[in-house]
Amino acid sequence: MDYMKRVEIDNTNQLLATTFYIHKNAVHHGLCKNIDDWKWSSYHTFLSEKATVLKREVVLDWFGGIEEFLNYHQQEIHLKEAIILEE
């Protein structure tokens, strides 16, 4: 049994949605009010120019650039409309 409920990401939309979910998780669970407030998120690393092992440019390119990355992450969380993937 996969307790982590992992799924294979097989398309760009799913990849973008998963990245969004990871970055907005603290907001969704009420640990902070704004994505910018959660200091333990990799979200900040994608906006920084500091050296990182993360593939910053690759990820930002998935979103279409830094402005699109920022815009995508400012949308509301609508988990009631999320698609539940089969296990």
N, C-alpha and C positions, 0 to 999 in steps of 0.2 A: 504494500500500500504506500502511496506517495503522500506523506503527511504535509509536504510543502505545497501540494496541489499545483505542481509545475505543469506548464503546457509549452509545447513548441511554438515559437513565434515564426509564422510562415509568410507574413506579408508586412508591408511598410505601415499600413494603418494600425495593425496590431502592435507593432514595435513602438509607434508614437504613443498609442494609448497606454501601453505598459510603462513607458518612461514617465508619462504624465501621472499615472497612478502612483508610481514610486515617489515622485517628487511632491505630490499633493496629499500623500497618506497622512502626514502629521496634521494637516488642516482638516481633513475629513474626520479624523478621530478627536478633534478639539484640543490638540496639544499646542496649537498656535492658531492665530487668526488669519495669517497671511503667509504665503509660501516663502517670502523673504525673511520671515522671523525664525525659521527652523534652521539653526546653524549647523546641524549635523547632516544636511542634505547635500548630495553631489550637485544639486541645482546651481549653487553658488560657484562651483568649480567651472561649470560651463560658461559662466559669465565673466570669469576672471581671466587674467593674462598670465597668472603664475604657472610655473611648470607643474605638470601632472602626468600620471600614468594613464589617465582616462583618455580615450580617443575623442578629444574635444571637437576637433574639426569634422570628424566623421559624423558624430552625433548631430552637430549643428547643421551639417549638410542634409541629414535625414529630414530635418524640419524646414529646410530651405534657407537657412541662415539664422543669425542671432535674433533679428527682429521677429521673424516668424516663430522662433523658439519661445521668445518672451510672450508673444500674442497667444500662442497655443496654451501656455501655462497660466494665463490669466483667465481662462474660461472657467465657468462654474463646474462643480462636480455634480454629475447626474448619475449616480450609481443605480438608481431605480430603473434607468433606461439601459444599463449595461447588459451585454449579451453574456449569458452564463455558458461557458464552454463545457462540453461533455468531458468526463474523466476517461 
